[in-house]
Amino acid sequence: MLASRRRLRVITTAVALSCSVAGLSACGSRADSGSSASSGSGGSAAAAPAGSAAASTDTGSSAASSGGSSAAASTGSDASGSAAAGGTTADYKTGLKIAFLPKQVNNPYFTVADGGGKAAVAELKGTYKETGPSDASASSQVSYINTLSQQGENVIATSANDPNAICGALKQAKSAGAKIVTYDSDTTPSCRDVFINQATPQGLADVEIKMMSDEIGGKGKIAILSATPNATNQNAWIALMKADLKKPENSGMQLVTVAYGNDDDQTSFQKTQGLLQSYPDLKGIISPTTVGIAAAARYLSGSKYKGKVQLTGLGTPNQMRQFVKDGTVKEFALWDPAQLGYLAAYAGAALASGTITGKQGESFSAGKLGSRTIGADGVVILGPPTVFQASNIDQFKF
Amino acid sequence: MAPDRTGTLRRSLLTWDVAVVVVLAVVIAVASGSVDSFASQRNWGFLLLDLVPIALIALPMTLVVITGEIDLSVASTLGLVSAAAGKMWADTTLPLTLIVVLCVLLGALLGAVNGVFVTRFGLPSLAVTIGTLALYRGLAFVVLGDRAVADFPTGWTDGAVGFLPGTRIPWVVLPLLALVLVFALVLHATPVGRALYAMGNSTDAATFAGIDVARTKMWLYVVIGAVSGVAGVFWTFRYASARADNGNGLELQVVAGVLLGGVSIFGGRGGLLGVVAGVLLLGTLRNALQLDNVSADALTVVTGGLLIVSVLLPNAAAWLRSTTAQRSRRAGANPVTPASSANPA
């Protein structure tokens, strides 16, 4: 029971994250906001062994150290990733006190993300700390921010439960000398120095189309299994994928329909079934939602279409491990939370060392991830999503 | 046993009040010595800001608990008022001052609903307010949904967390102190206060003494609702965010502070000095442990443990005293009722 509830949190968090990717702050601001997603997790609970959801800090940090290079290898587009492995930490002050304040402690997603931060802080020879509320409520983070600023932390890396409620406390911490990095969920830009954004909508759309194209040889009918028809983030990604499909190199693929599983496990399962009956010559399905891809994979793995119809999209390794191993799914993508925490720690250290100030155009070196440049509004992009395949999926425990 | 009671209770009450103040002083002294940056002005500023809504609601809660009732819906009232404030500010053109007034009135109305169920229908307040705890929180989500309204004028939001000139003491502490004084006077120096204790000890006796029990309780619920409304308004501006989940779980901290302050959950005894010390003790302890890097889960354990201790200890003390009193009486001039002799210590 406990294990399945934890996994449910991972799933809902991932859904909430997807919201924040599209800049829909109200949607992504609460870790427990994916109420529709939670109803669908019952079925997918069978997807991963019970113990694996509770990833420990240690596995998180090992994922971080291996994550940088494997992401680069599998996507082939992160050129700087492996080249700069073991990159320079000379620009950084040592002995920095770097604290991570997640939305909620004991949430597996953040345990992995903060584990990545811990690994980075160790490389930087600083002092790492993770603290935070046990409930993901808007205002309970405030007293933790006050405490951290009181303790003289040099860097506070936080994922905001509410873009505004913690703003005042962050500003006070800033004026007391702390550098503020937000990761995963942003605050109002004036309240922090930089925001580490896990992915861009364009990056997510590109990787999904590329995976599908690789899997079906760039030719054939495909369908999209989305969440709800009015999900802002989903619609943004779908629009970008449609634009990608218009490009000449993707002209062989034809999008026949977009189905909506409402981020509900049962509905997504039935919609997958319906798609395959309506389009017997369907070659592939893209599901840019963690609930949808898990349900579709479960249907495919038990049907005659297994291995014949390709499935890809956005999912979490714990949900999808079984289906990758049994050959139903070749590859899928998501950002690696451990890299997110890792980058947040480096960005904080760069701020605290005076290497950067958070202005657009400044760049800093982020250890194994190579160098990153600050974009508009102080946003740093983590990079292309990580692609998970049979060869690397066991390195990721979230 | 009955004639002996008031004397014993007064003594145990006195010692409990004093004990909480002493423990508070010890915690502050130890924390100042051993926890880095605890004793700074800045930290006290943060600590007081966090405690204001709890202390605020604890004042009328003390009165309610002394009458033998309870109100668990206070945090949901706070949330609903906050949500209503956000809704009115975002979707209407009402001026903010009027919204604040309407919010306090809304709080009073929500309290009155509790009061009607408890006094007119004679339902147990525990059941009624558990019901409204869920109901008001649900309504808050109906009003505002998952949305957060944050575009309040910065004059108001910065004002809520402002300090007294030249210090790091939040100015809201001043009106809070004034309210503490008002509630202390009403409880300890007026016939109304004495009536509350009488109601807590025996509703029948209070009724026979000419106290309108239902009417008094009704007003208490209106007051605690209104104060929760004020706390909701403060919360909204302090965090610059009107949300339906504001103050979630706050009722437990309020009740913990009140009980730790020596107010009997069964009604009839306790005082405001103890409650103020109890709220401060809980807050100080949490703050010191947090600064000492104790995890959030351990903090919850500490709060829960203190709550148990605060209910257990005074009762154990009273029980011990009454047993020793009976024993010495038995030893002195023998004949005792069979009931008490069947219960050897």
Interface residues (C-beta under 8 A of the other chain):
Chain A: A26 C27 S29 R30 S33 V105 N106 K129 T131 G132 P133 S134 D135 S137 A138 S139 V142 S143 Y144 N146 T147 Q150 Q151 G152 D162 P163 N164 A165 I166 C167 G168 A176
Chain B: D36 S37 S40 R42 N43 F46 D50 D146 R147 A148 A150 T157 D158 V161 W235 R238 Y239 A240 S241 R243 D245 N246 G247 N248 G249 N287 Q290 L291 N293 S295 A296 D297 T300
